[in-house]
């Protein structure tokens, strides 16, 4: 029994090289993506931008603290300041 492979047509040889090259490119892109994620993740958690960066100003607080009149449902639903 012979250990040699049968001769391949030129189209099959070219297709094999195309598959090898595209596979290598795919692995390279995957490794670059992984490296990018590791670098971005090592910077720590994201912090929201300050309101000044968004062109917003701090909302004025009413004299009563939570604001609104007594019995106002909107005032009860508002989160406590702080």
C-alpha positions in Angstrom: 0.0 0.0 0.0 1.4 3.4 -0.9 1.6 6.3 1.5 1.6 9.0 -1.2 -1.5 11.1 -1.9 -3.0 11.1 -5.4 -2.0 14.1 -7.5 -4.3 17.1 -7.1 -5.8 19.4 -9.8 -4.4 23.0 -9.8 -7.8 24.3 -8.7 -7.9 22.1 -5.6 -4.4 23.1 -4.7 -5.3 26.8 -5.0 -8.5 26.3 -3.0 -6.5 24.6 -0.2 -4.2 27.6 0.0 -7.2 30.0 0.0 -8.7 28.1 2.9 -5.4 28.2 4.9 -4.9 31.9 4.3 -8.4 32.8 5.2 -8.2 30.7 8.3 -5.0 32.4 9.4 -6.6 35.8 8.8 -9.6 34.7 10.9 -7.4 33.6 13.8 -5.4 36.9 13.6 -8.6 39.0 13.7 -9.8 37.0 16.7 -6.5 37.5 18.5 -6.5 41.2 17.8 -10.1 41.5 19.0 -9.2 39.6 22.2 -6.2 41.9 22.8 -8.4 45.0 22.2 -11.0 43.8 24.7 -8.3 43.0 27.3 -6.8 46.5 27.0 -10.2 48.2 27.1 -11.3 46.1 30.1 -8.1 46.8 32.1 -8.9 50.5 32.2 -11.5 49.9 34.9 -15.2 50.6 35.0 -16.7 53.3 32.9 -17.5 56.6 34.7 -20.4 58.7 33.4 -19.4 62.1 32.1 -20.0 65.2 34.3 -23.2 67.1 33.5 -21.1 70.0 32.2 -19.7 67.9 29.4 -23.2 67.2 28.1 -24.2 70.9 28.3 -26.5 70.3 31.2 -26.6 72.2 34.5 -27.5 71.0 37.9 -31.2 71.0 38.6 -32.2 73.5 41.3 -33.4 72.0 44.6 -36.7 73.4 46.1 -36.6 74.9 49.5 -38.7 72.0 50.9 -36.0 69.4 50.1 -38.0 66.9 48.0 -39.9 69.6 46.3 -43.6 69.6 45.3 -46.7 70.2 47.4 -48.0 67.9 50.1 -49.9 65.0 48.5 -48.3 65.5 45.1 -47.7 62.0 43.6 -44.9 63.2 41.5 -43.0 64.3 44.6 -43.5 60.9 46.3 -42.2 59.1 43.2 -39.0 61.2 43.0 -35.8 59.6 44.4 -34.4 61.1 47.6 -31.6 63.7 47.0 -28.1 62.5 47.6 
